[in-house]
Amino acid sequence: MGDYLSELQAVRAQAEQGGGPARIAAQHARGKLTARERVALLLDDGSFQEMGALVTHNVTDFGMADQKFSGDGVVTGFGTVGGRRVAVFAQDFTVLGGSFSAAQAIKIGLVQDLALESGIPLVGLLDSGGARIQEGVRSLAAYGAMFNRHVQASGVIPQFSIMLGPCAGGSVYSPALTDFVIMTQQNAYMFVTGPEVVKTVTGEEVTHETLGGAEIHATTSGVAHFVADDERSALALVGRILGYLPQNNTEDPPRAATPAPAPQTSDALDAIAALGENESYDVHAVIDAVFDRDSFLEVQAAYAQNVVVGFGRLDGYPTGVVANQPSVMAGVLDINASDKIGRFVRLCDAFNIPVVTLVDCPGFLPGVAQEYDGLIRHGAKIIYAYCEATVPKISVIMRKAMGGAYIAMSSRRMRSDLAYAWPTAQIAVMGAEGAVRILRRKELSEANDPAALERAFVDEYREKFFNPYSAAAMGQIDEVIAPHETRGRLIRALGVLRSKVQQNPPKKHGLMPV
């Protein structure tokens, strides 16, 4: 072997050592894998091709001339996940704590450009102590370049952020700008200002986990879309999510190579429909009975649980699912639920995934706190998202569809393609008792027995509006269907709508309520 090949091998071997054996051992001692070990787990065997392995920084201040490592704290390149081409970058905590440098930004920027220009998903594995302090404003400016590329790629290619360690300060806006944030249960945390700063400024005492751990971001802030038990599970989840997505916004999402069999529980829908109007049930039972067996992947499962969103398949084709959850707060819409639905519908629309909406909602949550915190503005996000979306949209009203919630949940006049209703659907401006007290106030005030008269008026109102037939007669419902027919109807409808062509008026961009 010539000397030049020996030299190449030596250079490569040095680059693969990252921060060196001692720091790799420390990383393992924390229960964390190295950047290269993570990339190897994420990608198909032998598919990774690295870029910029020999890049180093050019800073000499603060003793940095002696702190140069090949790759400068990030591994970048491209490969395949389940045969699907992806671009990937993985921050290397063994090199200066994975701190973000100008050189690191150049490497990540090249991979971001490669992903966007090639129309392939981008996967970022994040494990960094934040901006490299020794580089001053250079590292801060580098974040700006990275964020700009995330924004330019938004809605064009799927972008994933896998949180495998710390992420603090300005760096948190990188994952926040991507489509999917996956956090590991241990070791991953995100916050703008850490516990020490919080204590100094506000006097509040919190830990890293209670301020920005996976559980907080999955249940309270809504920043995390998925939580994985460990790093291997987090990396494996990327492949599963990709199965529902196209490579980019010009393609259709892929049909499953072998469609899963139909569920065996379609009769369960008739049993659910037979429940009393105020009886609770878990809408997951409806989803399981309608979509391909074991195909449902819930997104933000622990956040705003009064609604359920996620990906399922119908006859093998990926489908977005939005559903009210009657077992949590009766399925009412509040601020967090509105944000959750609005974002998910826009995600589906961006990547050509049809949306099926399962409706059982008594309305928007009343209350001073909700009004003060902007329920109107947040609720408008649902309406904006559905009206803006040009993908096929079908709604199924299972039970309650009251007032503004009826309108917001993909109602027929909001550019929905088809609106079905079960015979148990109740479509009205408001509940019967409240409506009667407004509409019949004079008669009730003059009645000898107002309670009896109110009951009679309530029965009259319910007979007139608490069924789907009035709405069907007015063309707001396309067809009243038996619950057990739901799956077949959706499959046939989406089969027709698969070639749907619809465009919005030309504009620079809309002004979605934020």
C-alpha positions as CSV (number, residue, x, y, z in Angstrom):
1,M,0.0,0.0,0.0
2,G,1.4,3.4,-1.0
3,D,2.2,6.0,1.7
4,Y,-0.7,8.2,0.4
5,L,-3.2,5.5,1.2
6,S,-1.7,4.9,4.6
7,E,-1.9,8.6,5.3
8,L,-5.6,8.7,4.2
9,Q,-6.4,5.8,6.5
10,A,-4.7,7.5,9.4
11,V,-6.5,10.8,8.7
12,R,-9.9,9.0,8.6
13,A,-9.1,7.0,11.7
14,Q,-8.3,10.2,13.6
15,A,-11.5,11.8,12.4
16,E,-13.6,8.8,13.6
17,Q,-12.2,9.2,17.1
18,G,-14.0,12.5,17.6
19,G,-12.9,14.0,20.9
20,G,-10.8,10.9,21.7
21,P,-11.2,7.7,23.7
22,A,-11.5,9.4,27.1
23,R,-14.4,11.6,25.9
24,I,-16.0,8.7,24.1
25,A,-15.9,6.7,27.3
26,A,-17.4,9.6,29.2
27,Q,-20.2,9.8,26.7
28,H,-20.9,6.1,27.1
29,A,-20.8,6.5,30.9
30,R,-23.7,9.0,30.6
31,G,-25.7,6.3,28.8
32,K,-25.3,8.1,25.5
33,L,-24.0,6.9,22.1
34,T,-21.5,8.8,20.0
35,A,-22.5,10.7,16.9
36,R,-21.1,8.0,14.6
37,E,-22.7,5.2,16.5
38,R,-26.1,7.1,16.2
39,V,-25.6,7.6,12.5
40,A,-24.8,3.9,12.1
41,L,-28.0,3.0,13.9
42,L,-30.2,5.4,12.0
43,L,-29.0,4.5,8.5
44,D,-29.1,1.3,6.5
45,D,-25.9,-0.7,6.8
46,G,-23.2,0.6,4.5
47,S,-25.2,3.5,3.1
48,F,-23.6,6.4,4.9
49,Q,-21.3,8.7,2.9
50,E,-19.7,11.4,5.0
51,M,-19.1,15.0,4.0
52,G,-16.6,17.4,5.6
53,A,-15.0,14.8,7.9
54,L,-11.7,16.8,8.0
55,V,-13.1,20.3,8.6
56,T,-11.7,22.2,11.6
57,H,-12.2,25.6,13.0
58,N,-9.8,28.5,12.5
59,V,-10.1,30.2,15.8
60,T,-7.0,30.8,17.9
61,D,-8.4,32.9,20.8
62,F,-8.8,31.4,24.3
63,G,-6.4,28.5,23.6
64,M,-8.5,27.2,20.7
65,A,-5.5,26.7,18.5
66,D,-4.8,23.6,20.6
67,Q,-8.4,22.4,20.5
68,K,-8.8,21.3,16.9
69,F,-10.6,18.1,16.0
70,S,-11.4,16.7,12.6
71,G,-15.0,17.3,11.8
72,D,-15.3,20.1,14.4
73,G,-18.0,18.5,16.5
74,V,-20.5,17.4,13.9
75,V,-20.8,14.4,11.5
76,T,-22.6,15.2,8.2
77,G,-23.5,13.3,5.1
78,F,-26.2,11.2,3.5
79,G,-27.5,7.7,3.3
80,T,-30.7,5.7,3.3
81,V,-33.3,4.7,5.9
82,G,-35.3,1.7,4.9
83,G,-34.1,2.4,1.3
84,R,-35.2,6.0,1.4
85,R,-32.6,8.6,0.8
86,V,-32.0,11.1,3.6
87,A,-29.5,13.8,4.6
88,V,-28.2,13.7,8.1
89,F,-26.1,15.7,10.6
90,A,-25.2,14.5,14.1
91,Q,-23.6,16.7,16.7
92,D,-20.7,15.1,18.5
93,F,-20.7,15.9,22.2
94,T,-17.2,14.4,22.6
95,V,-15.8,17.4,20.7
96,L,-16.0,20.5,22.8
97,G,-19.4,19.5,24.1
98,G,-20.8,19.5,20.6
99,S,-20.7,23.3,20.8
100,F,-22.0,25.1,17.7
101,S,-19.3,26.8,15.7
102,A,-19.0,28.7,12.4
103,A,-17.3,25.6,10.9
104,Q,-20.0,23.4,12.2
105,A,-22.6,25.7,10.7
106,I,-20.9,25.5,7.3
107,K,-21.0,21.7,7.4
108,I,-24.6,21.5,8.5
109,G,-25.6,24.2,5.9
110,L,-24.1,22.1,3.1
111,V,-26.1,19.1,4.2
112,Q,-29.3,21.3,4.5
113,D,-28.7,22.6,0.9
114,L,-28.1,19.1,-0.3
115,A,-31.3,17.9,1.2
116,L,-33.4,20.7,-0.2
117,E,-31.9,20.6,-3.7
118,S,-32.2,16.8,-3.9
119,G,-35.7,16.8,-2.4
120,I,-34.9,14.4,0.4
121,P,-35.7,14.4,4.1
122,L,-33.3,16.0,6.6
123,V,-32.5,14.3,9.9
124,G,-30.7,16.2,12.6
125,L,-29.3,14.4,15.7
126,L,-28.8,17.1,18.3
127,D,-26.5,16.8,21.4
128,S,-24.8,20.2,22.0
129,G,-24.0,22.5,24.8
130,G,-25.0,25.5,22.6
131,A,-23.1,28.2,20.9
132,R,-19.3,28.0,21.1
133,I,-18.5,30.9,23.5
134,Q,-14.9,31.2,22.2
135,E,-16.2,32.2,18.8
136,G,-18.4,35.1,20.0
137,V,-20.8,36.5,17.4
138,R,-19.5,34.1,14.7
139,S,-21.3,31.2,16.3
140,L,-24.5,33.3,16.9
141,A,-24.5,34.4,13.2
142,A,-24.1,30.7,12.2
143,Y,-27.3,29.9,14.0
144,G,-29.1,32.5,11.8
145,A,-27.8,30.8,8.7
146,M,-29.0,27.4,9.9
147,F,-32.4,28.7,10.9
148,N,-32.9,30.4,7.5
149,R,-32.2,27.1,5.8
150,H,-34.8,25.3,8.0
151,V,-37.4,27.9,7.1
152,Q,-36.6,27.7,3.4
153,A,-37.0,23.9,3.5
154,S,-40.2,24.0,5.6
155,G,-43.0,22.4,3.7
156,V,-40.7,21.3,0.9
157,I,-38.9,18.4,2.5
158,P,-39.7,16.6,5.8
159,Q,-37.3,17.7,8.6
160,F,-36.6,15.7,11.8
161,S,-34.9,16.7,15.0
162,I,-33.8,13.9,17.3
163,M,-33.0,15.3,20.7
164,L,-30.3,13.1,22.3
165,G,-28.7,15.5,24.8
166,P,-28.8,19.1,25.9
167,C,-30.1,21.9,23.7
168,A,-30.2,25.3,25.2
169,G,-30.3,29.0,24.3
170,G,-30.8,30.0,20.7
171,S,-30.1,26.5,19.5
172,V,-33.6,25.4,20.6
173,Y,-35.0,27.2,17.6
174,S,-33.4,24.7,15.2
175,P,-35.7,21.8,16.3
176,A,-38.6,24.2,16.8
177,L,-38.4,25.0,13.1
178,T,-38.5,21.4,12.0
179,D,-41.5,19.1,11.4
180,F,-40.9,16.4,14.0
181,V,-39.2,16.7,17.4
182,I,-38.3,13.3,19.0
183,M,-36.9,13.4,22.5
184,T,-35.4,10.5,24.5
185,Q,-36.8,9.9,27.9
186,Q,-33.4,10.3,29.5
187,N,-30.6,12.8,28.8
188,A,-32.5,15.1,26.4
189,Y,-33.7,18.5,27.5
190,M,-34.4,21.8,25.8
191,F,-34.9,25.3,27.2
192,V,-34.2,28.9,26.2
193,T,-32.7,29.8,29.6
194,G,-31.4,27.1,32.1
195,P,-32.4,26.5,35.7
196,E,-29.6,28.8,37.0
197,V,-30.8,31.8,35.0
198,V,-34.4,31.1,35.8
199,K,-33.5,31.1,39.5
200,T,-31.6,34.4,39.2
201,V,-34.2,36.2,37.3
202,T,-37.5,34.9,38.7
203,G,-36.4,33.1,41.9
204,E,-38.0,29.8,40.7
205,E,-36.1,26.6,41.4
206,V,-36.4,24.0,38.8
207,T,-34.2,21.1,37.5
208,H,-33.2,20.5,33.9
209,E,-35.8,17.8,33.7
210,T,-38.7,19.7,35.2
211,L,-37.8,22.8,33.1
212,G,-37.2,21.2,29.7
213,G,-37.2,17.4,29.9
214,A,-39.0,15.1,27.5
215,E,-42.0,14.7,29.7
216,I,-42.6,18.5,30.1
217,H,-42.3,19.1,26.3
218,A,-44.5,16.1,25.5
219,T,-47.3,17.0,28.0
220,T,-47.2,20.7,28.7
221,S,-45.4,22.8,26.1
222,G,-46.2,20.6,23.1
223,V,-42.7,21.1,21.7
224,A,-42.0,17.4,21.5
225,H,-44.0,15.3,19.1
226,F,-42.7,11.9,20.3
227,V,-40.9,10.6,23.3
228,A,-38.7,7.5,23.0
229,D,-37.5,5.2,25.7
230,D,-33.9,5.3,24.5
231,E,-31.7,6.4,21.6
232,R,-32.3,3.2,19.6
233,S,-36.0,3.6,19.8
234,A,-35.8,7.3,18.8
235,L,-33.7,6.5,15.8
236,A,-36.0,3.6,14.8
237,L,-39.0,5.9,15.0
238,V,-37.6,8.1,12.1
239,G,-38.0,5.2,9.7
240,R,-41.6,4.5,10.8
241,I,-42.6,8.2,10.4
242,L,-40.9,8.3,7.0
243,G,-43.2,5.5,5.9
244,Y,-46.2,7.9,5.9
245,L,-44.3,10.8,4.1
246,P,-43.2,11.5,0.6
247,Q,-39.6,12.5,-0.1
248,N,-40.7,16.1,-0.8
249,N,-43.8,18.2,-1.5
250,T,-43.9,17.3,-5.2
251,E,-44.5,13.6,-4.5
252,D,-47.4,11.6,-3.1
253,P,-46.8,9.7,0.1
254,P,-46.0,6.0,-0.5
255,R,-48.6,3.3,-0.3
256,A,-47.5,0.4,2.0
257,A,-45.8,-2.3,0.0
258,T,-48.1,-4.9,1.6
259,P,-51.3,-3.2,2.9
260,A,-52.2,-4.4,6.3
261,P,-55.5,-6.4,6.6
262,A,-58.7,-4.6,7.4
263,P,-59.6,-4.3,11.1
264,Q,-61.8,-7.1,12.4
265,T,-63.8,-4.8,14.7
266,S,-66.0,-2.7,12.3
267,D,-69.1,-3.8,14.3
268,A,-67.6,-2.1,17.3
269,L,-68.5,1.2,15.6
270,D,-72.2,0.3,15.8
271,A,-71.8,-0.4,19.6
272,I,-70.1,3.0,20.1
273,A,-72.8,4.8,18.2
274,A,-75.4,3.1,20.5
275,L,-73.9,4.7,23.6
276,G,-75.9,7.4,25.3
277,E,-75.2,11.0,24.1
278,N,-73.3,11.8,27.3
279,E,-71.5,8.5,27.7
280,S,-67.8,8.6,27.2
281,Y,-65.7,6.4,24.9
282,D,-62.1,6.3,23.7
283,V,-61.9,7.5,20.1
284,H,-58.9,5.3,19.6
285,A,-61.5,2.4,19.4
286,V,-63.0,4.2,16.4
287,I,-59.7,4.8,14.7
288,D,-58.7,1.1,15.2
289,A,-61.9,0.0,13.7
290,V,-61.7,2.2,10.6
291,F,-58.0,2.3,9.6
292,D,-55.7,-0.6,8.5
293,R,-54.8,-2.8,11.4
294,D,-52.0,-1.5,13.6
295,S,-51.4,1.4,11.2
296,F,-52.1,4.3,13.4
297,L,-49.2,6.4,14.7
298,E,-50.3,9.1,17.1
299,V,-48.5,12.4,17.1
300,Q,-48.3,14.5,20.3
301,A,-50.1,11.7,22.1
302,A,-49.6,13.2,25.6
303,Y,-50.4,16.8,24.7
304,A,-53.9,18.3,24.5
305,Q,-55.4,14.9,24.8
306,N,-58.9,16.1,24.2
307,V,-58.0,15.7,20.5
308,V,-56.1,12.9,18.8
309,V,-54.0,13.5,15.7
310,G,-51.8,11.1,13.8
311,F,-51.1,9.0,10.7
312,G,-53.0,5.9,9.7
313,R,-53.5,4.0,6.5
314,L,-56.6,3.2,4.5
315,D,-56.1,0.3,2.1
316,G,-52.4,1.0,2.5
317,Y,-52.5,4.7,1.6
318,P,-51.2,7.1,4.3
319,T,-54.0,9.3,5.8
320,G,-53.9,12.1,8.4
321,V,-56.4,11.5,11.2
322,V,-57.9,14.3,13.3
323,A,-60.4,13.2,16.0
324,N,-62.1,14.7,19.1
325,Q,-61.5,12.5,22.2
326,P,-64.8,12.2,24.2
327,S,-62.9,10.5,27.1
328,V,-60.9,13.6,27.8
329,M,-62.8,16.9,28.6
330,A,-65.7,15.5,26.5
331,G,-63.6,16.2,23.4
332,V,-64.0,20.0,23.8
333,L,-61.7,22.3,21.8
334,D,-59.4,24.6,23.8
335,I,-56.3,26.6,23.0
336,N,-53.8,23.8,23.0
337,A,-56.1,21.5,21.0
338,S,-56.6,24.2,18.4
339,D,-52.8,24.6,18.0
340,K,-52.4,20.9,17.8
341,I,-55.0,20.4,15.1
342,G,-54.0,23.5,13.1
343,R,-50.4,22.4,12.9
344,F,-51.1,18.8,12.0
345,V,-53.6,19.7,9.2
346,R,-51.0,22.1,7.7
347,L,-48.3,19.3,7.9
348,C,-50.6,16.9,6.1
349,D,-51.4,19.5,3.4
350,A,-47.7,20.3,2.9
351,F,-46.9,16.7,2.2
352,N,-50.0,15.7,0.2
353,I,-51.6,13.5,2.8
354,P,-55.4,13.5,2.8
355,V,-57.1,14.3,6.1
356,V,-60.0,12.4,7.7
357,T,-61.7,14.2,10.6
358,L,-63.8,12.3,13.1
359,V,-66.1,14.7,14.9
360,D,-67.7,14.4,18.3
361,C,-67.3,17.8,19.9
362,P,-69.6,19.8,22.2
363,G,-67.9,23.1,21.3
364,F,-65.1,25.3,22.4
365,L,-64.2,25.4,26.0
366,P,-65.9,28.3,27.8
367,G,-64.0,30.2,30.5
368,V,-62.4,33.5,31.3
369,A,-58.8,32.1,31.2
370,Q,-59.4,30.7,27.7
371,E,-60.8,33.9,26.4
372,Y,-58.1,36.0,28.0
373,D,-55.4,33.7,26.6
374,G,-56.7,34.1,23.0
375,L,-59.1,31.2,22.4
376,I,-60.5,33.2,19.4
377,R,-57.1,33.6,17.9
378,H,-56.0,30.0,18.5
379,G,-59.4,28.5,17.4
380,A,-59.0,30.4,14.2
381,K,-55.9,28.4,13.4
382,I,-58.1,25.3,12.9
383,I,-60.4,27.1,10.5
384,Y,-57.4,28.7,8.6
385,A,-55.6,25.3,8.3
386,Y,-58.7,23.4,6.9
387,C,-59.7,26.3,4.6
388,E,-56.1,26.6,3.3
389,A,-55.5,22.9,2.8
390,T,-56.0,21.6,-0.8
391,V,-55.5,17.9,0.0
392,P,-58.6,15.6,0.1
393,K,-60.6,16.3,3.2
394,I,-63.4,14.1,4.5
395,S,-65.3,14.6,7.8
396,V,-67.4,12.0,9.7
397,I,-69.7,13.4,12.3
398,M,-70.2,10.6,14.9
399,R,-72.2,12.4,17.6
400,K,-72.0,16.0,18.7
401,A,-71.1,18.8,16.3
402,M,-72.1,22.0,18.1
403,G,-71.8,25.6,17.2
404,G,-68.3,26.9,16.3
405,A,-66.8,23.5,16.7
406,Y,-69.1,22.1,14.0
407,I,-67.8,24.8,11.6
408,A,-64.2,24.4,12.6
409,M,-64.0,20.6,12.4
410,S,-63.8,20.4,8.6
411,S,-67.4,21.3,8.0
412,R,-68.7,21.0,4.4
413,R,-68.5,24.7,3.5
414,M,-64.9,25.0,4.5
415,R,-63.7,23.3,1.3
416,S,-64.2,19.8,2.6
417,D,-64.7,17.3,-0.2
418,L,-67.2,15.1,1.6
419,A,-69.1,15.2,4.8
420,Y,-70.6,12.0,6.3
421,A,-72.6,11.6,9.4
422,W,-73.7,8.7,11.5
423,P,-77.4,8.4,12.4
424,T,-76.5,9.5,15.9
425,A,-75.0,12.8,14.8
426,Q,-76.3,15.9,16.6
427,I,-75.7,19.1,14.6
428,A,-76.9,22.3,16.1
429,V,-75.9,25.8,17.1
430,M,-75.9,24.9,20.8
431,G,-77.3,22.4,23.3
432,A,-81.1,22.0,23.4
433,E,-81.6,23.4,26.9
434,G,-79.7,26.6,26.3
435,A,-81.3,27.1,22.9
436,V,-84.8,26.7,24.3
437,R,-84.2,29.2,27.1
438,I,-83.2,31.8,24.5
439,L,-85.7,31.0,21.8
440,R,-88.7,30.4,24.2
441,R,-87.9,32.9,26.9
442,K,-91.2,34.8,26.6
443,E,-93.4,31.6,26.6
444,L,-91.5,30.1,29.5
445,S,-91.8,33.3,31.6
446,E,-95.6,33.3,31.1
447,A,-96.2,29.6,31.6
448,N,-98.0,28.2,34.6
449,D,-95.7,25.2,34.7
450,P,-92.4,26.5,33.0
451,A,-90.5,23.3,33.8
452,A,-93.0,21.1,32.0
453,L,-93.2,23.5,29.1
454,E,-89.4,23.7,28.9
455,R,-89.2,19.9,28.7
456,A,-91.7,19.9,25.8
457,F,-89.7,22.6,24.0
458,V,-86.5,20.7,24.5
459,D,-88.0,17.6,23.1
460,E,-89.2,19.6,20.1
461,Y,-85.8,21.1,19.5
462,R,-84.0,17.8,19.9
463,E,-86.4,16.1,17.4
464,K,-85.7,18.9,14.9
465,F,-82.0,19.4,15.2
466,F,-80.4,16.5,17.2
467,N,-80.1,14.3,14.1
468,P,-78.2,14.5,10.8
469,Y,-81.2,14.6,8.6
470,S,-81.9,18.3,8.8
471,A,-78.3,19.0,7.8
472,A,-78.5,16.4,5.1
473,A,-81.6,18.0,3.7
474,M,-79.8,21.3,3.5
475,G,-76.8,19.7,1.7
476,Q,-74.4,20.2,4.6
477,I,-74.1,16.4,5.0
478,D,-73.5,14.4,1.8
479,E,-74.7,11.1,3.2
480,V,-75.9,9.6,6.4
481,I,-74.0,6.3,6.8
482,A,-74.2,3.3,9.2
483,P,-71.2,3.4,11.5
484,H,-69.9,0.0,10.3
485,E,-69.9,1.4,6.7
486,T,-67.4,4.1,7.6
487,R,-64.2,2.3,6.5
488,G,-65.5,1.3,3.1
489,R,-67.0,4.7,2.4
490,L,-63.7,6.4,3.2
491,I,-61.6,4.1,1.1
492,R,-63.9,4.5,-2.0
493,A,-64.1,8.3,-1.5
494,L,-60.3,8.7,-1.1
495,G,-59.8,6.5,-4.2
496,V,-61.8,9.1,-6.2
497,L,-60.2,12.1,-4.5
498,R,-56.6,10.8,-5.0
499,S,-56.4,12.8,-8.3
500,K,-57.9,15.9,-6.8
501,V,-56.5,19.1,-8.1
502,Q,-57.1,22.4,-6.2
503,Q,-55.1,25.5,-5.9
504,N,-55.3,28.6,-3.7
505,P,-55.2,32.2,-5.1
506,P,-51.6,33.4,-5.9
507,K,-50.2,35.4,-2.9
508,K,-46.9,36.0,-1.2
509,H,-48.3,34.2,1.8
510,G,-51.4,34.2,3.9
511,L,-51.6,35.7,7.4
512,M,-52.4,32.7,9.6
513,P,-53.4,33.8,13.1
514,V,-50.4,33.1,15.4
